[in-house]
């Protein structure tokens, strides 16, 4: 009886409303002449603020009464991009007032109350006073929570709203009770405060005031007084449902999960659809790479990963609840690619140091040559700073070479080698396999054993690059592969002089290194980056001092201890960056190693027995926030 009465009243009121020219106020959402309770759940005149510095998104979910648009209304609705309509009415209500469908939108009936026993009882309650009508409306809202059948229908509705790809509209007959409860629950999920949610609920009375007044005027006064509470809403109606949530489930979150059976992922999808966060937890205090990563995470809220069943959306909403980005702000940008590029640009110097004991040819006679090999290993760690996370570099390799003295003044050397590097930083690791060839020469006008000399060297190599980044936050692992070339050249002027049993070789020079690493697309994560090619040149001034001490006999062997110290100063831009792209968004990261000045030192010993020579070297390096060590084993044979 009540259901039929509601339907009749609605038909009457809609007919009256359609005949009137409503005076609309300019709103964010268009006011419709034939559907007076049509509105965006994001707000009335402005978008609602939410918890955690969020703002409701307009154009996601619309609420309304039955869809009886005028021709102008329909043109407006067709332009809103609505992809799905969810009709919450019973079959008899639908038969009495069928929807006019929106172009491009699917239609689905989710009957909230008609299929439930208690729902049927509610719709057949008789009453003879306004107080009875109010009590019935309060009981209806309580039943939205307590009735298992209604909960199952609401569960279907919220899952559908989460899954729809585009804007959606939900409605019942008057757009106030079933629709009002749905809107209130969605706003609660979004984090709208209770006072604002209640104000939005009560806005029905303003939106439908003309229609309700016309409807009541058409009824006998005695009947109008009784049924007036049914045509509008009162705070006590919604509050009854909210109180039932507290009484039965303890919290809205429990109602959603236990009562409606919604998964945490679905709740997060709904929230991601409805809310854009103006800032993320801790974002305001970040700088450098972490700030860039947090900005990317924030900007992705407006990508197709947000408000969907994506790993990113689940991560972001979890981070909002936890009040922490969980370190992902440092891993998401791909700092390790910048770290690896910085490491590679310094490899030419390491190759030169490994070949240095055999590069000069001063111990050779004219026409002699020495076949040599050296195994090298090194480590360099850079402490984290406000700009970048910590990084570490490991090197190991092998080089085989030949040095020959052509005349009293000239010698040359050539070497072929392989170096495997591993660079770690900001949750990532990059493996760099470098196969290289190096050549060099020394010329001394007065002879190689003493006096002024000029030394030049060059190297070139092929680079195989592989990386992986553990992003954290359930975002998976991004993996990338690339290749490239590494080249270097140096020129130094030095002086060789014996001083009290020690031969000293101070020198000054310049070094240039060039890295060309091809761009590549990472795979394995929603947040995998499209990494730009890295083409960078590093120029530096170098100063070295080598010392070789007098041989020390040890049985049949001759031991020659030595030492070296070095200094390198980068000329021009010394910071190394990498750039990546994700869904049209750009991010730049700086390498942790950003020292303009670096110092190194090492001690070595060579043991000779006839033509055979073996030796070892250990050294240390540092500068700024970087520190490390190196070592190598060497062997050679004189021909």
Secondary structure as UniProt FT lines:
FT   HELIX           2..19
FT   TURN            36..37
FT   STRAND          39..40
FT   TURN            41..42
FT   STRAND          49..50
FT   TURN            51..53
FT   STRAND          54..56
FT   TURN            58..59
FT   STRAND          61..64
FT   HELIX           71..78
FT   TURN            79..81
FT   STRAND          82..87
FT   HELIX           91..96
FT   TURN            103..104
FT   STRAND          106..109
FT   TURN            114..115
FT   HELIX           117..123
FT   HELIX           130..146
FT   HELIX           148..163
FT   STRAND          167..171
FT   HELIX           178..190
FT   HELIX           194..207
FT   HELIX           209..218
FT   HELIX           221..231
FT   HELIX           235..249
FT   HELIX           252..254
FT   HELIX           255..259
FT   HELIX           264..274
FT   STRAND          275..277
FT   TURN            281..282
FT   HELIX           283..285
FT   HELIX           288..299
FT   HELIX           300..302
FT   TURN            304..307
FT   HELIX           311..322
FT   TURN            326..327
FT   HELIX           328..331
FT   TURN            332..333
FT   HELIX           335..345
FT   HELIX           347..359
FT   TURN            362..363
FT   TURN            366..367
FT   STRAND          369..382
FT   STRAND          391..405
FT   STRAND          410..425
FT   TURN            426..427
FT   STRAND          428..443
FT   TURN            445..446
FT   TURN            448..449
FT   STRAND          451..470
FT   TURN            473..474
FT   STRAND          477..499
FT   TURN            500..501
FT   STRAND          502..517
FT   STRAND          520..521
FT   TURN            526..527
FT   STRAND          530..531
FT   STRAND          534..549
FT   STRAND          552..554
FT   TURN            555..556
FT   STRAND          557..571
FT   STRAND          577..582
FT   TURN            583..584
FT   STRAND          585..590
FT   STRAND          597..609
FT   TURN            610..611
FT   STRAND          612..623
FT   TURN            624..625
FT   STRAND          626..638
//
